Amino acid sequence: MAKKENTTKSFILRIDGDTMSAIEKWAADEFRSTNGQLQWIVTEALRKAKRLPRQKSSAENDAITG
């Protein structure tokens, strides 16, 4: 079985205490981890700004890999 490539990157984020508390509460309200909530916030912001790379459909992937 081929190993799935891990594309997740780690980095340090400095954030003030009040903002972090708000994120932690929001995460708990959504039943997510704080890290998961931060990932969701960033992804949603990128999606709304149309800054996410276009994902290929499975038909396009099949055509490329033949």
Secondary structure, DSSP 8 states (H G I E B T S, - for coil): ----------------HHHHHHHHHHHHHTT--HHHHHHHHHHHHHHHTT-S-----HHHHHHHH-
